[in-house]
Amino acid sequence: MTKIEVLGTGCAKCKRLFANTEQAIKELNITVDLVKIEKLDEITERGVMMTPALIIDDEIAAEGRVPDVKEIKAMLTV
């Protein structure tokens, strides 16, 4: 199963990334393990220096920006 982590401290961009990710998952009709990580120490443990960030299967897919739903869908169908 694909593991997706959305990292961010709760800012508007972080919330938008989580919503875009949920929408992409819904549109693709796939089952994933989606986790939201808000604790700063857990974010830095993953090597992320800028939030929001999107990690797919332990690889940073986006950092410091909010990909739109179309881009996230493309990341998930590679």
Backbone torsions as a table, in degrees:
resi	resn	phi	psi	omega
1	MET	NA	139.5	178.9
2	THR	-70.3	135.0	177.9
3	LYS	-108.3	124.4	-179.7
4	ILE	-122.0	130.1	176.3
5	GLU	-120.8	129.7	173.8
6	VAL	-106.3	119.5	-176.0
7	LEU	-108.4	130.0	177.4
8	GLY	176.4	155.9	-174.1
9	THR	-86.4	3.0	178.1
10	GLY	108.5	10.1	179.0
11	CYS	-71.4	171.7	-178.3
12	ALA	-59.8	-41.6	179.7
13	LYS	-65.1	-37.9	179.2
14	CYS	-64.4	-42.1	178.9
15	LYS	-65.9	-38.0	178.9
16	ARG	-66.8	-39.3	177.7
17	LEU	-63.2	-41.9	179.1
18	PHE	-63.1	-44.2	179.4
19	ALA	-63.8	-42.9	178.3
20	ASN	-62.4	-39.6	179.8
21	THR	-65.9	-45.0	177.1
22	GLU	-59.3	-42.4	-179.7
23	GLN	-64.5	-42.3	179.0
24	ALA	-62.0	-43.4	179.0
25	ILE	-62.0	-43.5	-180.0
26	LYS	-63.1	-46.1	-178.6
27	GLU	-65.3	-34.3	178.1
28	LEU	-80.6	-13.6	-178.9
29	ASN	53.5	52.5	-179.9
30	ILE	-118.7	159.0	176.8
31	THR	-103.9	124.5	179.8
32	VAL	-136.2	166.3	172.4
33	ASP	-99.3	100.2	-176.6
34	LEU	-101.5	124.6	-177.6
35	VAL	-129.5	139.3	175.1
36	LYS	-106.5	127.1	-178.0
37	ILE	-115.7	119.5	-176.2
38	GLU	-115.7	-14.7	-178.4
39	LYS	-77.8	127.5	-175.4
40	LEU	-57.3	-40.4	-179.2
41	ASP	-66.1	-35.6	177.7
42	GLU	-70.6	-33.4	178.2
43	ILE	-66.5	-48.1	-178.2
44	THR	-69.0	-29.1	176.3
45	GLU	-59.5	-27.0	-178.5
46	ARG	-89.2	3.8	177.4
47	GLY	84.0	12.4	-179.1
48	VAL	-90.0	129.1	-179.8
49	MET	-108.9	-18.5	179.7
50	MET	-131.6	133.1	176.5
51	THR	-108.1	157.8	-0.1
52	PRO	-74.6	162.7	177.8
53	ALA	-140.8	150.9	178.8
54	LEU	-123.3	123.9	178.8
55	ILE	-116.5	127.4	178.3
56	ILE	-118.8	121.1	-178.4
57	ASP	48.1	50.4	175.2
58	ASP	68.0	14.5	175.9
59	GLU	-119.8	134.3	179.8
60	ILE	-69.9	117.5	-179.0
61	ALA	-96.6	-29.5	178.0
62	ALA	-153.9	141.8	-178.6
63	GLU	-145.4	129.6	176.9
64	GLY	76.9	15.2	179.3
65	ARG	-154.9	169.4	-179.5
66	VAL	-116.3	100.5	175.7
67	PRO	-65.7	146.3	177.4
68	ASP	-78.1	174.1	-176.0
69	VAL	-58.9	-42.2	-179.3
70	LYS	-60.1	-43.4	-179.7
71	GLU	-66.9	-40.3	179.2
72	ILE	-65.2	-40.4	177.3
73	LYS	-60.1	-40.3	178.3
74	ALA	-64.1	-39.8	178.3
75	MET	-63.1	-34.9	-175.9
76	LEU	-83.8	-11.5	-177.9
77	THR	-108.9	11.8	179.9
78	VAL	-74.3	NA	NA
